[in-house]
Amino acid sequence: MPIPENATPFGAPQEDLEAIERAALDYMEGWFTGDAVRMRRALHPDLMKRCLRHNPQTSEATGEFYYSNAELLVRNTAEGGEARWSDAPYDPETGRDNFDIAILEVYRDVAVARIWSAAYVEHLQLGNFGDAGWKIVNILYSMTSGQAPADAWRRRDLDYWAPPTKA
């Protein structure tokens, strides 16, 4: 079955593309500048953010996640954001040059976007909540290759990430 033409960013209304990009910008710039208002504006309250855990000695995936939710992201953004947690530089003078946002797909009220930065590659799932606008509902991310050695991975914020729960 072919993918409908309007399932690509190119078939989406310009106002949707701008709103999706604005949510991604609020998320990234909010995190890198410690702006909790922008972070909260970007996220759906039920957001879940995950990253695969890796063995610090072998760099191999463990099958477990580090994870966060909207409230933790907003709290940690308010407490300094990326500048508090890692050494990844962010230059507010160059702003958007610090990362790349690509809207990969839009179909009706759902979208997928990818962000590359000096520290992360993040895959965002967004939903259009009408008057509330486009909000990020899920994020799966990884550290950008070569930016953080496995033995120092998320070296200053391990207490921020909740351990996986076993049912």
TIRO-2110 file (N, C-alpha, C; in Angstrom, 1 decimal):
// TIRO-2110
0.8, -1.2, 0.0, N, 1, A
0.0, 0.0, 0.0, CA, 1, A
0.9, 1.2, 0.0, C, 1, A
0.7, 2.1, -0.9, N, 2, A
1.5, 3.4, -0.9, CA, 2, A
1.1, 4.3, 0.2, C, 2, A
2.1, 5.0, 0.7, N, 3, A
1.9, 6.0, 1.7, CA, 3, A
1.2, 7.2, 1.1, C, 3, A
0.1, 7.7, 1.7, N, 4, A
-0.6, 8.9, 1.1, CA, 4, A
0.3, 10.1, 1.0, C, 4, A
0.1, 10.9, 0.0, N, 5, A
1.0, 12.1, -0.2, CA, 5, A
1.0, 13.0, 1.1, C, 5, A
-0.2, 13.1, 1.8, N, 6, A
-0.2, 14.0, 2.9, CA, 6, A
0.4, 13.4, 4.2, C, 6, A
1.0, 12.2, 4.0, N, 7, A
1.8, 11.6, 5.2, CA, 7, A
3.2, 12.1, 5.2, C, 7, A
3.5, 13.0, 4.4, N, 8, A
4.9, 13.5, 4.4, CA, 8, A
4.8, 15.0, 4.8, C, 8, A
5.9, 15.5, 5.3, N, 9, A
5.9, 16.9, 5.7, CA, 9, A
5.5, 17.9, 4.6, C, 9, A
5.8, 17.5, 3.4, N, 10, A
5.6, 18.3, 2.2, CA, 10, A
4.1, 18.5, 2.0, C, 10, A
3.3, 17.5, 2.4, N, 11, A
1.8, 17.6, 2.2, CA, 11, A
1.1, 18.3, 3.4, C, 11, A
1.8, 18.5, 4.5, N, 12, A
1.2, 19.1, 5.7, CA, 12, A
1.0, 20.6, 5.5, C, 12, A
0.0, 21.2, 6.1, N, 13, A
-0.1, 22.7, 6.0, CA, 13, A
1.1, 23.4, 6.7, C, 13, A
1.4, 24.5, 6.1, N, 14, A
2.6, 25.2, 6.6, CA, 14, A
2.5, 25.6, 8.1, C, 14, A
1.2, 25.9, 8.5, N, 15, A
1.1, 26.3, 9.9, CA, 15, A
1.3, 25.1, 10.8, C, 15, A
1.0, 23.9, 10.4, N, 16, A
1.4, 22.7, 11.2, CA, 16, A
2.9, 22.5, 11.2, C, 16, A
3.5, 22.6, 10.1, N, 17, A
5.0, 22.5, 10.1, CA, 17, A
5.7, 23.5, 11.0, C, 17, A
5.2, 24.7, 11.0, N, 18, A
5.8, 25.8, 11.8, CA, 18, A
5.5, 25.5, 13.3, C, 18, A
4.3, 25.0, 13.6, N, 19, A
4.0, 24.7, 15.0, CA, 19, A
4.8, 23.5, 15.5, C, 19, A
5.0, 22.5, 14.7, N, 20, A
5.8, 21.3, 15.0, CA, 20, A
7.3, 21.7, 15.3, C, 20, A
7.8, 22.5, 14.4, N, 21, A
9.2, 23.0, 14.6, CA, 21, A
9.3, 23.9, 15.8, C, 21, A
8.3, 24.7, 16.1, N, 22, A
8.3, 25.6, 17.3, CA, 22, A
8.3, 24.7, 18.6, C, 22, A
7.5, 23.6, 18.6, N, 23, A
7.6, 22.7, 19.7, CA, 23, A
8.9, 22.1, 19.9, C, 23, A
9.6, 21.7, 18.8, N, 24, A
10.9, 21.1, 18.9, CA, 24, A
11.9, 22.2, 19.4, C, 24, A
11.8, 23.4, 18.9, N, 25, A
12.7, 24.5, 19.3, CA, 25, A
12.5, 24.8, 20.8, C, 25, A
11.2, 24.9, 21.2, N, 26, A
11.0, 25.2, 22.6, CA, 26, A
11.6, 24.1, 23.5, C, 26, A
11.5, 22.8, 23.1, N, 27, A
12.1, 21.7, 23.8, CA, 27, A
13.6, 21.8, 23.9, C, 27, A
14.2, 22.0, 22.7, N, 28, A
15.7, 22.0, 22.7, CA, 28, A
16.3, 23.3, 23.3, C, 28, A
15.8, 24.4, 22.9, N, 29, A
16.4, 25.6, 23.4, CA, 29, A
16.0, 25.8, 24.9, C, 29, A
14.8, 25.3, 25.3, N, 30, A
14.4, 25.4, 26.7, CA, 30, A
15.4, 24.6, 27.5, C, 30, A
15.8, 23.4, 27.0, N, 31, A
16.7, 22.5, 27.8, CA, 31, A
18.1, 23.1, 27.8, C, 31, A
18.6, 23.6, 26.7, N, 32, A
20.0, 24.1, 26.6, CA, 32, A
20.1, 25.4, 27.3, C, 32, A
19.0, 26.2, 27.5, N, 33, A
19.2, 27.5, 28.1, CA, 33, A
18.5, 27.5, 29.5, C, 33, A
18.0, 26.4, 30.0, N, 34, A
17.4, 26.3, 31.3, CA, 34, A
16.1, 27.1, 31.4, C, 34, A
15.3, 27.2, 30.3, N, 35, A
14.1, 27.9, 30.3, CA, 35, A
12.9, 26.9, 30.4, C, 35, A
12.4, 26.8, 31.7, N, 36, A
11.4, 25.8, 32.0, CA, 36, A
10.0, 26.2, 31.4, C, 36, A
9.8, 27.4, 31.1, N, 37, A
8.5, 27.8, 30.5, CA, 37, A
8.4, 27.3, 29.1, C, 37, A
9.5, 27.4, 28.4, N, 38, A
9.6, 26.9, 27.0, CA, 38, A
9.5, 25.4, 27.0, C, 38, A
10.2, 24.7, 28.0, N, 39, A
10.1, 23.3, 28.0, CA, 39, A
8.7, 22.8, 28.3, C, 39, A
8.0, 23.4, 29.3, N, 40, A
6.6, 23.0, 29.6, CA, 40, A
5.7, 23.2, 28.4, C, 40, A
5.9, 24.3, 27.7, N, 41, A
5.1, 24.6, 26.5, CA, 41, A
5.2, 23.6, 25.4, C, 41, A
6.4, 22.9, 25.3, N, 42, A
6.6, 22.0, 24.3, CA, 42, A
6.0, 20.6, 24.5, C, 42, A
5.9, 20.3, 25.8, N, 43, A
5.6, 18.9, 26.2, CA, 43, A
4.1, 18.7, 26.6, C, 43, A
3.6, 17.5, 26.2, N, 44, A
2.3, 17.0, 26.7, CA, 44, A
2.6, 16.6, 28.1, C, 44, A
1.6, 16.8, 29.0, N, 45, A
1.8, 16.4, 30.4, CA, 45, A
2.1, 14.9, 30.7, C, 45, A
1.7, 14.1, 29.7, N, 46, A
1.9, 12.6, 29.9, CA, 46, A
3.1, 12.1, 29.1, C, 46, A
4.0, 13.1, 28.7, N, 47, A
5.2, 12.7, 27.9, CA, 47, A
6.0, 11.6, 28.6, C, 47, A
6.6, 10.7, 27.8, N, 48, A
7.6, 9.8, 28.3, CA, 48, A
8.8, 9.9, 27.4, C, 48, A
10.0, 10.0, 28.1, N, 49, A
11.3, 10.2, 27.4, CA, 49, A
12.1, 9.0, 27.8, C, 49, A
12.7, 8.3, 26.8, N, 50, A
13.6, 7.1, 27.1, CA, 50, A
14.9, 7.2, 26.4, C, 50, A
15.9, 6.5, 27.0, N, 51, A
17.2, 6.3, 26.3, CA, 51, A
17.6, 4.9, 26.7, C, 51, A
18.1, 4.1, 25.8, N, 52, A
18.6, 2.8, 26.1, CA, 52, A
19.8, 2.9, 27.0, C, 52, A
19.8, 2.0, 28.0, N, 53, A
21.0, 2.0, 28.9, CA, 53, A
22.1, 1.1, 28.2, C, 53, A
23.3, 1.5, 28.5, N, 54, A
24.5, 0.8, 28.0, CA, 54, A
25.4, 0.4, 29.1, C, 54, A
26.1, -0.8, 28.9, N, 55, A
27.0, -1.2, 29.9, CA, 55, A
28.2, -0.3, 29.8, C, 55, A
28.7, 0.3, 30.9, N, 56, A
29.8, 1.3, 30.9, CA, 56, A
31.1, 0.7, 30.4, C, 56, A
31.3, -0.6, 30.7, N, 57, A
32.5, -1.3, 30.3, CA, 57, A
32.6, -1.7, 28.8, C, 57, A
31.4, -2.1, 28.3, N, 58, A
31.4, -2.7, 26.9, CA, 58, A
30.6, -1.8, 25.9, C, 58, A
29.9, -0.8, 26.4, N, 59, A
29.1, 0.1, 25.5, CA, 59, A
27.9, -0.7, 24.9, C, 59, A
27.7, -1.9, 25.3, N, 60, A
26.5, -2.7, 24.7, CA, 60, A
25.3, -2.3, 25.4, C, 60, A
24.2, -2.4, 24.7, N, 61, A
22.8, -2.1, 25.2, CA, 61, A
22.5, -3.2, 26.3, C, 61, A
21.9, -2.8, 27.4, N, 62, A
21.5, -3.7, 28.5, CA, 62, A
20.1, -4.2, 28.3, C, 62, A
19.3, -3.6, 27.4, N, 63, A
17.9, -4.0, 27.3, CA, 63, A
17.0, -3.2, 28.3, C, 63, A
17.6, -2.3, 29.0, N, 64, A
16.9, -1.4, 30.0, CA, 64, A
16.9, 0.0, 29.5, C, 64, A
16.1, 0.9, 30.1, N, 65, A
16.0, 2.3, 29.8, CA, 65, A
16.4, 3.2, 30.9, C, 65, A
16.9, 4.3, 30.6, N, 66, A
16.8, 5.5, 31.5, CA, 66, A
15.5, 6.1, 31.0, C, 66, A
14.8, 6.7, 31.9, N, 67, A
13.5, 7.3, 31.4, CA, 67, A
13.2, 8.5, 32.3, C, 67, A
12.4, 9.4, 31.7, N, 68, A
11.9, 10.6, 32.3, CA, 68, A
10.5, 10.9, 31.9, C, 68, A
9.9, 11.8, 32.6, N, 69, A
8.6, 12.3, 32.2, CA, 69, A
8.6, 13.8, 32.1, C, 69, A
7.4, 14.4, 31.8, N, 70, A
7.3, 15.8, 31.6, CA, 70, A
7.7, 16.6, 32.8, C, 70, A
7.2, 16.2, 34.0, N, 71, A
7.5, 16.9, 35.2, CA, 71, A
9.0, 16.9, 35.5, C, 71, A
9.7, 15.8, 35.4, N, 72, A
11.1, 15.7, 35.6, CA, 72, A
11.9, 16.6, 34.7, C, 72, A
11.5, 16.6, 33.4, N, 73, A
12.1, 17.4, 32.4, CA, 73, A
12.0, 18.9, 32.7, C, 73, A
10.8, 19.3, 33.1, N, 74, A
10.6, 20.7, 33.4, CA, 74, A
11.4, 21.1, 34.7, C, 74, A
11.3, 20.2, 35.7, N, 75, A
12.1, 20.5, 36.9, CA, 75, A
13.6, 20.6, 36.7, C, 75, A
14.1, 19.7, 35.9, N, 76, A
15.5, 19.7, 35.7, CA, 76, A
15.9, 20.8, 34.7, C, 76, A
15.0, 21.2, 33.9, N, 77, A
15.3, 22.4, 33.0, CA, 77, A
15.4, 23.6, 33.9, C, 77, A
14.4, 23.8, 34.8, N, 78, A
14.4, 24.9, 35.8, CA, 78, A
15.6, 25.0, 36.6, C, 78, A
16.2, 23.8, 36.9, N, 79, A
17.4, 23.7, 37.7, CA, 79, A
18.7, 23.9, 36.9, C, 79, A
18.6, 24.3, 35.7, N, 80, A
19.8, 24.6, 34.9, CA, 80, A
19.9, 23.9, 33.6, C, 80, A
19.1, 22.9, 33.3, N, 81, A
19.1, 22.2, 32.0, CA, 81, A
20.4, 21.6, 31.7, C, 81, A
20.7, 21.6, 30.5, N, 82, A
21.9, 20.9, 30.0, CA, 82, A
23.2, 21.4, 30.6, C, 82, A
23.3, 22.7, 30.9, N, 83, A
24.5, 23.2, 31.5, CA, 83, A
24.8, 22.6, 32.8, C, 83, A
23.8, 22.2, 33.5, N, 84, A
24.0, 21.5, 34.8, CA, 84, A
24.4, 20.1, 34.7, C, 84, A
23.9, 19.4, 33.7, N, 85, A
24.1, 18.0, 33.6, CA, 85, A
25.3, 17.5, 32.8, C, 85, A
25.8, 18.3, 31.9, N, 86, A
26.9, 17.8, 31.1, CA, 86, A
27.8, 18.9, 30.6, C, 86, A
28.8, 18.6, 29.9, N, 87, A
29.7, 19.6, 29.4, CA, 87, A
29.5, 20.0, 27.9, C, 87, A
28.3, 19.5, 27.4, N, 88, A
28.0, 19.8, 26.0, CA, 88, A
27.8, 21.3, 25.8, C, 88, A
28.5, 22.0, 24.9, N, 89, A
28.4, 23.4, 24.8, CA, 89, A
27.1, 23.8, 24.1, C, 89, A
26.6, 25.0, 24.5, N, 90, A
25.5, 25.6, 23.7, CA, 90, A
25.8, 27.1, 23.6, C, 90, A
25.8, 27.6, 22.5, N, 91, A
26.1, 29.0, 22.2, CA, 91, A
24.8, 29.7, 21.9, C, 91, A
24.3, 30.5, 22.8, N, 92, A
23.0, 31.2, 22.5, CA, 92, A
23.2, 32.2, 21.4, C, 92, A
24.4, 32.7, 21.1, N, 93, A
24.6, 33.6, 20.0, CA, 93, A
24.3, 33.0, 18.7, C, 93, A
24.6, 31.7, 18.5, N, 94, A
24.4, 31.0, 17.3, CA, 94, A
23.1, 30.2, 17.3, C, 94, A
22.5, 30.0, 18.5, N, 95, A
21.2, 29.4, 18.6, CA, 95, A
20.9, 28.2, 17.8, C, 95, A
20.1, 28.3, 16.8, N, 96, A
19.7, 27.2, 16.0, CA, 96, A
20.8, 26.5, 15.3, C, 96, A
21.9, 27.1, 15.1, N, 97, A
23.1, 26.5, 14.5, CA, 97, A
23.6, 25.3, 15.3, C, 97, A
23.2, 25.3, 16.6, N, 98, A
23.7, 24.2, 17.5, CA, 98, A
23.0, 22.9, 17.3, C, 98, A
21.9, 22.8, 16.6, N, 99, A
21.2, 21.6, 16.3, CA, 99, A
20.4, 21.7, 15.0, C, 99, A
20.0, 20.5, 14.6, N, 100, A
19.2, 20.4, 13.3, CA, 100, A
17.9, 19.7, 13.6, C, 100, A
16.8, 20.3, 13.2, N, 101, A
15.5, 19.7, 13.4, CA, 101, A
15.0, 19.3, 12.0, C, 101, A
14.6, 18.1, 11.9, N, 102, A
14.0, 17.5, 10.6, CA, 102, A
12.6, 17.0, 11.0, C, 102, A
11.6, 17.5, 10.3, N, 103, A
10.2, 16.9, 10.4, CA, 103, A
10.2, 15.8, 9.4, C, 103, A
10.0, 14.6, 9.9, N, 104, A
10.1, 13.4, 9.1, CA, 104, A
8.8, 13.0, 8.5, C, 104, A
7.7, 13.1, 9.3, N, 105, A
6.4, 12.7, 8.8, CA, 105, A
5.3, 13.5, 9.6, C, 105, A
4.3, 13.8, 8.8, N, 106, A
3.1, 14.4, 9.4, CA, 106, A
1.9, 13.7, 8.8, C, 106, A
1.0, 13.2, 9.6, N, 107, A
-0.2, 12.7, 9.1, CA, 107, A
-1.4, 13.1, 10.0, C, 107, A
-2.3, 13.9, 9.5, N, 108, A
-3.4, 14.4, 10.2, CA, 108, A
-2.9, 15.1, 11.5, C, 108, A
-3.2, 14.4, 12.7, N, 109, A
-2.8, 15.0, 13.9, CA, 109, A
-1.6, 14.4, 14.7, C, 109, A
-0.8, 13.7, 13.9, N, 110, A
0.4, 13.1, 14.5, CA, 110, A
1.6, 13.4, 13.6, C, 110, A
2.8, 13.5, 14.2, N, 111, A
4.0, 13.8, 13.5, CA, 111, A
5.2, 13.2, 14.2, C, 111, A
6.3, 13.0, 13.4, N, 112, A
7.5, 12.5, 13.9, CA, 112, A
8.6, 13.5, 13.4, C, 112, A
9.5, 13.8, 14.4, N, 113, A
10.6, 14.7, 14.0, CA, 113, A
11.9, 14.2, 14.7, C, 113, A
13.0, 14.6, 14.1, N, 114, A
14.3, 14.2, 14.6, CA, 114, A
15.1, 15.4, 14.9, C, 114, A
15.9, 15.4, 16.0, N, 115, A
16.8, 16.5, 16.3, CA, 115, A
18.2, 15.9, 16.5, C, 115, A
19.2, 16.5, 15.8, N, 116, A
20.6, 16.2, 16.0, CA, 116, A
21.2, 17.4, 16.7, C, 116, A
21.9, 17.2, 17.8, N, 117, A
22.7, 18.3, 18.5, CA, 117, A
24.1, 17.7, 18.8, C, 117, A
24.9, 18.6, 19.4, N, 118, A
26.2, 18.2, 19.8, CA, 118, A
26.2, 17.0, 20.8, C, 118, A
25.1, 16.9, 21.5, N, 119, A
25.0, 15.9, 22.6, CA, 119, A
24.1, 14.8, 22.3, C, 119, A
23.0, 15.0, 21.5, N, 120, A
22.0, 14.0, 21.4, CA, 120, A
21.5, 13.8, 19.9, C, 120, A
20.9, 12.6, 19.7, N, 121, A
20.0, 12.5, 18.5, CA, 121, A
18.7, 12.1, 19.2, C, 121, A
17.6, 12.8, 18.9, N, 122, A
16.3, 12.6, 19.6, CA, 122, A
15.2, 12.4, 18.5, C, 122, A
14.4, 11.4, 18.7, N, 123, A
13.3, 11.1, 17.9, CA, 123, A
12.0, 11.5, 18.7, C, 123, A
11.3, 12.5, 18.1, N, 124, A
10.1, 13.0, 18.8, CA, 124, A
8.8, 12.5, 18.1, C, 124, A
7.9, 12.2, 18.9, N, 125, A
6.5, 11.9, 18.4, CA, 125, A
5.7, 13.0, 19.0, C, 125, A
4.9, 13.7, 18.1, N, 126, A
4.1, 14.8, 18.5, CA, 126, A
2.6, 14.6, 18.1, C, 126, A
1.7, 15.2, 18.8, N, 127, A
0.3, 15.2, 18.5, CA, 127, A
-0.2, 16.6, 18.5, C, 127, A
-1.3, 16.8, 17.7, N, 128, A
-1.9, 18.1, 17.6, CA, 128, A
-3.1, 18.0, 18.5, C, 128, A
-3.1, 18.8, 19.6, N, 129, A
-4.1, 18.8, 20.6, CA, 129, A
-5.1, 20.0, 20.5, C, 129, A
-5.4, 20.4, 19.2, N, 130, A
-6.3, 21.5, 19.0, CA, 130, A
-5.9, 22.8, 19.5, C, 130, A
-6.7, 23.4, 20.4, N, 131, A
-6.3, 24.7, 20.9, CA, 131, A
-5.0, 24.7, 21.7, C, 131, A
-4.6, 23.5, 22.3, N, 132, A
-3.4, 23.4, 23.0, CA, 132, A
-2.2, 23.4, 22.1, C, 132, A
-2.4, 23.1, 20.8, N, 133, A
-1.4, 23.0, 19.8, CA, 133, A
-0.6, 21.7, 19.7, C, 133, A
0.5, 21.7, 19.0, N, 134, A
1.3, 20.5, 18.8, CA, 134, A
2.2, 20.3, 20.1, C, 134, A
2.1, 19.1, 20.6, N, 135, A
2.9, 18.8, 21.8, CA, 135, A
3.7, 17.5, 21.6, C, 135, A
4.9, 17.5, 22.2, N, 136, A
5.7, 16.3, 22.2, CA, 136, A
5.1, 15.3, 23.2, C, 136, A
4.8, 14.1, 22.7, N, 137, A
4.3, 13.0, 23.6, CA, 137, A
5.2, 11.9, 23.9, C, 137, A
6.2, 11.7, 23.1, N, 138, A
7.2, 10.6, 23.3, CA, 138, A
8.5, 11.1, 22.7, C, 138, A
9.6, 10.7, 23.4, N, 139, A
11.0, 10.9, 22.9, CA, 139, A
11.8, 9.7, 23.2, C, 139, A
12.5, 9.2, 22.1, N, 140, A
13.5, 8.2, 22.3, CA, 140, A
14.8, 8.8, 21.8, C, 140, A
15.8, 8.7, 22.6, N, 141, A
17.1, 9.4, 22.2, CA, 141, A
18.3, 8.6, 22.5, C, 141, A
19.4, 9.1, 22.0, N, 142, A
20.7, 8.5, 22.3, CA, 142, A
21.7, 9.6, 22.3, C, 142, A
22.8, 9.4, 23.0, N, 143, A
23.9, 10.4, 23.0, CA, 143, A
24.5, 10.4, 21.6, C, 143, A
24.9, 11.5, 21.1, N, 144, A
25.5, 11.6, 19.8, CA, 144, A
26.9, 10.9, 19.8, C, 144, A
27.1, 10.2, 18.8, N, 145, A
28.4, 9.4, 18.8, CA, 145, A
29.6, 10.3, 19.0, C, 145, A
30.5, 9.8, 19.9, N, 146, A
31.7, 10.5, 20.1, CA, 146, A
31.6, 11.6, 21.1, C, 146, A
30.5, 12.0, 21.6, N, 147, A
30.3, 13.1, 22.4, CA, 147, A
30.5, 12.8, 23.9, C, 147, A
30.2, 11.6, 24.3, N, 148, A
30.3, 11.2, 25.7, CA, 148, A
30.8, 9.7, 25.8, C, 148, A
32.0, 9.5, 26.3, N, 149, A
32.5, 8.2, 26.4, CA, 149, A
31.6, 7.3, 27.3, C, 149, A
31.5, 6.0, 26.9, N, 150, A
30.6, 5.1, 27.6, CA, 150, A
30.8, 5.1, 29.2, C, 150, A
32.1, 5.2, 29.6, N, 151, A
32.4, 5.2, 31.0, CA, 151, A
32.0, 6.5, 31.7, C, 151, A
31.6, 7.5, 31.0, N, 152, A
31.2, 8.8, 31.6, CA, 152, A
29.8, 9.2, 31.2, C, 152, A
29.1, 8.2, 30.7, N, 153, A
27.7, 8.5, 30.1, CA, 153, A
26.8, 9.1, 31.2, C, 153, A
26.2, 10.2, 30.8, N, 154, A
25.4, 11.0, 31.7, CA, 154, A
26.0, 11.0, 33.1, C, 154, A
27.2, 11.4, 33.1, N, 155, A
28.1, 11.3, 34.3, CA, 155, A
27.6, 12.1, 35.5, C, 155, A
26.8, 13.2, 35.3, N, 156, A
26.5, 14.0, 36.5, CA, 156, A
25.0, 13.9, 36.8, C, 156, A
24.2, 13.1, 36.2, N, 157, A
22.8, 13.1, 36.4, CA, 157, A
22.1, 11.8, 36.6, C, 157, A
22.9, 10.8, 37.1, N, 158, A
22.3, 9.5, 37.2, CA, 158, A
21.1, 9.5, 38.2, C, 158, A
21.1, 10.4, 39.2, N, 159, A
20.0, 10.4, 40.1, CA, 159, A
18.8, 11.0, 39.5, C, 159, A
18.9, 11.7, 38.4, N, 160, A
17.8, 12.2, 37.7, CA, 160, A
17.0, 11.1, 37.0, C, 160, A
17.7, 10.2, 36.5, N, 161, A
17.0, 9.1, 35.7, CA, 161, A
16.5, 8.0, 36.6, C, 161, A
15.3, 7.7, 36.5, N, 162, A
14.7, 6.6, 37.4, CA, 162, A
15.2, 5.3, 36.8, C, 162, A
15.5, 4.3, 37.7, N, 163, A
15.8, 3.0, 37.3, CA, 163, A
14.5, 2.3, 36.7, C, 163, A
14.7, 1.4, 35.8, N, 164, A
13.5, 0.7, 35.2, CA, 164, A
12.8, -0.1, 36.3, C, 164, A
11.5, -0.1, 36.2, N, 165, A
10.7, -0.9, 37.2, CA, 165, A
10.4, -2.2, 36.6, C, 165, A
10.4, -3.2, 37.5, N, 166, A
10.1, -4.6, 37.1, CA, 166, A
8.6, -4.9, 37.5, C, 166, A
7.8, -5.3, 36.6, N, 167, A
6.4, -5.6, 37.0, CA, 167, A
6.3, -7.0, 37.6, C, 167, A
END
